[in-house]
Amino acid sequence: MLRIGLTGGIGAGKSAVTATFGECGGVIVDADVIAREVVEPGTEGLSALVDAFGEDILLPDGALDRPALAAKAFQDDASRSVLNGIVHPLVGRRREEIIAAVPEDSVIVEDIPLLVESGMAPLFPLVVVVYADAELRLQRLVEQRGMADSDARARIAAQATDEQRRAVADVWLDNSSTPEALAERASEVWNHRILPFARNLSAGEVVRAPARLAPADPTWPAQARRIIARIEAACGAKALRVDHIGSTAVPGLDAKDVIDIQVTVESLAVADELAQTLLPMGYPRIANTVGDTVKPDARSTVENYDHSDDAVMWHKRIHGSADPGRPTYIHLRVDGWPNQQFALLFVDWLTANPDEQTSYLAAKRQIAAQEHPTSASYADAKEPWFAEGYRRAWQWADAVKWRPS
């Protein structure tokens, strides 16, 4: 099952995207619909709202007077927090009940207006944000929904900023044009990203990045932060630390367009336990046992480290992304083992040494220029450079008294 988080500011046009995804076959779970359901007459939700905000939020027939509640709940942060504290848990519980009842191979689209504000974005393998600037949304709310200007402005101001939404967005759908243009773009996203993602996830297939270099992308760190947030949310305390590693973590360095993430765990047994945790987040396991290439004179923080253990202590587990829009490798390595330490050192060393960046980039360009290189052959061909680079990196680490940040 693939779960998509869909959000956007009030008046951005999120409902139109929901409709398109529904027409494409998505199972829509609408938080607004559920939010109305959990505060219907006779529910514990409505009773709690009356206790918090007073009897005057009710209509004569006992139903919720939504404008009256909004006038009270959106007047300040404290009141809004009370409202959210009552409604959000009820909505969450009902949402999980609905999802549990649908077929396992479904694509679930969860329409959540306050996805960012509630901190729920990392719970989804993919987040789609529908965007329109604040003035356009204000115009729509006043002209199409008949809201008072002051009420519309208060609603917009109470929600997340565009910058906050962009930080969690894997897909950014601009709705500044026509409804037809938005529907067309949403269909493209469904057919070329969401549906292949769902198929890959169901089959346990990983998206492989082309074995060619891409110009350094200043958005790579932000993309990595979204992935890290997901992994931290999914793995909890079993992940001792989660880091952006590899070439895309080095500012300004051309690299394959793949995000490498290292999850540090206390043992490979824990890494094995996390396999079923990472899968629903979009990261199938690539292989049960994988060993990084053993480097000469390996360094480790493991007490009484014995080089006779190298064959084992360079082992890891590796997962990859099923999302065709973001090739990613998740390396699970044991705390203090040589490969875990070097992955952290490598980024700091290259970042601090431009000459080493130049040397490494030259080696990568030479390999990438070969005819039809595969990801595996590309990685293997870099090992001679790494064997010598490993020694130079630790010499630098000793000189600067490096410790993992």
N, C-alpha and C positions, 0 to 999 in steps of 0.2 A: 504494500500500500504506500503510495506517495502522497504526502500531505503538503499542500501549498498554502502559504500564508499570504493573503491579499489584503492590502490596506491602502489608505490614501486620506487626505484631509477632507473634511466635510465639503461637499460641492465639487470634488475633483472629478467625479464620474466613475467611481468605483463600482456602482451598481450595474453600469453598462458593461464593464469588463466581466463582472460576475455572470451576467446574462449570456455573454458570448462564450465563456468557459463552460457554462451549463449546456449550451447548444452543442458544444464540441464533445460532450460526454462526461464532464466533471460532475462529481457529487458535491453540491453546494451546501455548505454549513454556514448560515448567515447569523452572525453574532447579534445583529440588530433584531432579527426575527425572534431569536432565542431570548434576547433581553426583554422583549415585550411579553413573551410567554411566561417568563419567571416572575413577572409582577402583575399577572392577571388577578382579578378578584378572587379571594380565597387562598392565595398563595402565601408562603412564608416571606417571600420577597416583598410583596406589597405591605404586609404587616410591619416588616422591619423599616420600610421607608416611612410609613406613617409615624412610627415611634420616633424616628430620627428627625423628620421634617414637619410633622404636624398634620392634623386632620384636613387642613385646607388644601392639601395636594390631591384631594379626592373630588371627583365629579358627583353630582347628586345620586347617580345610580351606583356609586361605590367603586367605579373604575378609576384608574390613575389619570389625573389631569396633568398631562406631560408638560405643557407650557408653565403651569404653576410650579411643578417640580423643578423645571429648568431654571426658572427665575430665582429659586432658592439655592439650587445645587451648584450653579455656575457663577455665583457671585464672588467666591473666593476659593483659594486652594484647599482650605480646610473642609469646606462644605463639599467640594468635589471629591475629596478623598473619602469622606463618609459615604457618598453615593457609590463610588467605585468599590469600596470595601464591602458593601452590601450586595451589589449586583454582580460583580466579576466572579466571585466564587460560585454563585448559582449558575451563571452562564457557562462557566468552565465545566461544572459537573454535568449539566445537560448536554453540552457539546460532546463530551466523551461518551455519553450514553448513545447519542446518535451515531457517532463514528463506529462504535462497537457493533452496530447492527448492520453495517453495509458490507458488501463482498470484499474479500481481502485484496483483490487485484484492482480496487477502485483508485481513482485519482481524486483525493479529497481537496476541495478548494474551501479554505476557511476564511470567510469574509469577516475581518475583524477591524473595525474602525480605529480602535485604540491599541493596535498591535504594538506600536512603538512605545506608547505611554505605559503599557502594562508590562513591558520587558519580556514579551513573549516571542519576539523575532527569532532568537537562537533556537527555539524549539522546532523550527521548520527547516527542512532541507533546501527549500527555495522560497524566497520572499519576493512578491511582486508588489510594486508601489505604483499607484496611479497618481499622476501629478498634474496640477494646474496652479498657476500662481495665485496668491491670496486675493488680489483684486478681481480676477476673473471668477474665482469661487464666490466672492462676496456678491458679485453681480448675479450669478446664478441663483444663489440663495434668496436674494431679494426679489428677483424678477420671476423665477420659476417656482419657488416654494412659498413665496409670499411672506418671508420672514421680515421682521423689523430690522433696519440697518444695525441698530445697536446690539440686538440679539445675535445677528449673524457674526458681527465682529467679535463678540464675546466668545462665541463657539469656536471661531477660528483661532483666537488668541489662547484658548484653553488647551488646544491640541499641540502636538509635536511640531517643531519647525521643519522646513524643507531639508535643512542640513541633517537633522536627526533622522528623518526618513531615508535620505540618500545613504546614510551610513549603514543601514540594514538592508538596502535594496540590492537584490541580485538582478532584478529586471525593473527598469524604470520606464513606465508607459506615460508618455506626454499626451495629455488630453487638452491641448491648447487649440486644437483645430476642430474638425467636424466629428460628429458621432460615427459617421461612416469610416473615417480615417482611423479612429480609435478601435472600432470593431475589426478592421482589417489587420491592424498591428497586433491586437490581442489574439486573433486567429493564427497569425504567424508564430507568435510566442508559443501557443499551444501545440501547433503542428511540428515546429522545428526545435523546440526545447523541452517543453513539459512532457509531451507524449513519448519522445525518444528516451527521456530521463526515466519515465515510468517503465518502459520496456526493458531498458538496461538493468534497472534495479530488480525487476522481477526475474530476469535471467542471471543476475549476479555478474553482469558484464561491466568492465571498467573502461572508461574513455582514455585512450592513449594520446598523449600530446605528440604532434609531429616532431620528428628529430631535426628541427631547424631552429635557428636563432631568431628571436624577435627583438626589436628595439626595446630598450628599458622602458617599462610602463610605470608611470608614477602612481597608478592606482593599484598596483600589486600589493603594497602593504595594507591598504584598506580592504581589499578582497581577502587577504589572509586574516585580518582581524575578524571578519564575519565568520570565516571557517573556524577560527580558534574559539570564538564565542559559542558556536554550535557544539564543538567537541567538549569544551569545558562543561556546558550544560548537560550533555549526554553522559559524560564519563564521571562527573562529580569528583569525589576524593580519590578515585582510582587513578586519575591522571595527576601525577605529582607536579608536573608543569607541562605546558603546551606552548611550543615556539614555532615561529616562522623560520625555516631554515632554507638552505640551498641558495642558488644564484639569484632568485627573485627577491630574496631578503637583503641583498646587497644593493644599496642605492646607486642608480645609474648604470648598472651592469646589464648588458644585453644577455638574454637567456632564452631557453625554451619557455614557451608560454605555459608553464605548469607551476602551480603553487605546491611547495613541499612543506609539510607540517610534521614536527616531531612531537610525539606524545611520550613523555617519560613516565615509566611505570616501575614498580618495585621488583617485578619478576615477569618472565615470559608467560607464566601461568595467568597472571593478571591480564596480560595482553590478549591471551586466548579468551578470557572471560568477556573482554570488551568487543569481541567480534560481533556478537549479536546486538550489542548496543550501537555500534557504528553503522550496521547495515541499514536500519530504518532511517538513519540520517543521510543516507545516500552514498555510503562508502563500503562496498563489498570487499571482502578479503581477496587479495591477489594470490597468495600462496600460504600454506600452513607454516612452512619453515623457510626462511630466507636468511642468507648470511651476507653481510657486507664484506668486501674484500679486506682480508687481514693486512694491516700495514706493519712494516718492520718497526721494531722498538716501540710497540704500542704503549700508550699511556692510559692509566685508569686511576680512579679515586677509590676503587675497591680495596679494602684492607688486605694485605698479603697477596696482592695480585700475582698470579703465576702465569708466565707466558705459555706454559704448556696447555693452558685453558683457552688460548686464542681462538681455536676452531669453534668453540661454543660462545665465547664472550663477544664475538662480532655478529652473533645472530640477532634477528629482529623479526617482527611481524609487519606486514605491509598491506595497506588497503588503498584502494583508488576510488575516484569519484565516478558515479554513473551519470553525472550531469554533463551533457555534451557542451554546455556553455562554459564550463569551468574545470578543465583537467586538473586533478589534484592527486597527490600521493600523501598518505598518512603513514609515517614510519613510527612504529611502537618499539622503543628501545629501553633497556633496563638502566636505571639510575646508576651512574658511575662507570658503566662499561665503556670500553674505548670508543666504540662507534657513537654512543650517546654524547660523550665529551667532545669528540671531534666535530660533530655536527654543530654544536654550539660555538666552538672555537673558530670554525671555518668562516662563519659569517662575520665575526668580530675582526678576525685577522685580515680578511679581504677588504672589509670596510676601512680599516686603518692603514692599509698599504696599497696605494694606487698602482705601484709597479707590479705587485702580485696580481692585481685585477687585470692589468694589461697582458701579463704572461698567460693567465688562465683564459682570457678571452681569445687570445691568439690560438691557443691549443683547441678551444672549442670551435673556432671558425674553420680551422683546418679539418677537423673531424666532420663538421656539418657539411663541408664542401664535397665530401666523398659521395659517390653515386648511390642513391637510394639507401641512406643509413636508416637503420631501425632504432627504436628507443634503446633496445638491449645492446646493440653494437655501439651506439653512441656512448652509453655508460661505460662499456668495457674499454673503449678506446681512450677514455680519459684517465684510466687507472695509472699508466706510467707517470703522468703529470702529478697525480695525487700522491703517488708513492714518495716522490721527492718533496712535494708540497707539504705533506704531513710533517716531515722533519723540520722544514722551515717554519711552519706554523707554530710548532711547539717551542722552537728556539725563540720566536717572537714572544710567545706566551710567558716563557721563563723570564725574558728581559723586562717585560712590563708587569710581571706578577699578575697575570691574567687570572680572573675567576669568572665563572658564568654569572651573567647579570640576572 
